């Protein structure tokens, strides 16, 4: 059923169908939180480095030209968002990406940006 009002067309059948398919507000909030975490250049550098290899804090600090303290803080944020995981080997803690979904998120965003450069 459509309603026309002031040059606007509202398709209630389509609207109701989409509303039923929409994720819950809680899920949408969680998705937005992941994107907020990914919205930081240092964290993206860390993810980019971890795409290549499992690394310790010192390695990541060197790669990103940052301090170990700053990297530890960023890794804590990434761990809380379940984007990275860690394992201990003696006193050394090694970090890696949590799963293939993190790789997919990164690669899709990268490809999207790179394609934008081609179209300009």
N, C-alpha and C positions, 0 to 999 in steps of 0.2 A: 504494500500500500504506500503510495507516494502522496506527499502533501506539498503543494506549491504555495509559497507565501513570500511576498516581496522579492520576487525573482530568485528565490531559493527553492531548491528541490530537496526534500528529505525522503530517503528511501528507508522506511521503517523495517522492512523485511531484511534488507542488507545490514542495517544497524544492529538489529536483534541477533542476527547470525554471528556477526563479528563480536558482539558483546559476550556471547556464549563461548567463543573461541579464545577470548583474551585470557592471559594468565592472571592469577590472583595478584592483588596489590602487594602482598608479601613477597611473592616471587619476583615481581617487577622491581621492587625495592632492592632485593638481593642482586639482581642483574645490574642495576644502576650502581650499586656499591662496588661490584667488580670493575666496572668501567671507571669509577672514580680512582680506584687503586691503580689501574693501568694508565691513568691520566697524569703520570709523573715521569719526567724524562729519566731521572736516575733509576727508577724502578724498571723502566723499559730497557735501559742499558743493561741492567742486571739480567733481565729475562733474555735479552739478546745474547749475552755472554753464556748463560746457562743452556741456550740452545746448542751450543758447541760442545760443552763438557760440564761435568760435575766439578764444582769449584769450592774452595774454602773462602772465608771472609777476606783474608789477605790477598788472595788471587783476584777476587772481584774488586777490591779497593784499588789494586794496581791497574787493572784493566780500565776502570772507570775514572781513574785519577781522583779518587776520593779517599776519605779517611776510613779506617776500619770501624770506628764508632758510627759514622754516618751510614755505612753499608749495613752494619748490624741492625740499626734502626729500620732501614728500608726492608731488610730481610724479614724482620719481625712482622711488619705490615703485610708483606707478601705471604708469610706463613699463616697469619690469621685469616687471610682471604683464600687459603688453600690453593695458592698459585705455585708455591714452592714447598718442597719437603727437605728433610735433612737426615743425615745418618752420622753417627760418631765412629771414628776410628782412633782409638786411644783418646788423646786430648783434642784431636782435630775434628771439627764439624764440617762436613761436606754438604753442599746444597745442590739441588737439582730441581728441574721443573716437576710439578706434582703429577701431571699426566699429559696425554696427547692433546687434550682440549686446550691447554695453555698454548701449545705450539700452534694449534689451529687458529686460535684467536689472534695471535701475533702475526701469523703468516697472512691471514685474510686482511687484517688492517694494513699490513705492509703492501700487499698487492693492490689494495684499493687506492692507497696513496700513490704508489708508483704508476698505476694506470692513469691517474689524474695528471701526472707530469707529461705523459705521452699525448694526451688529448689537448694540451694547451698549445 
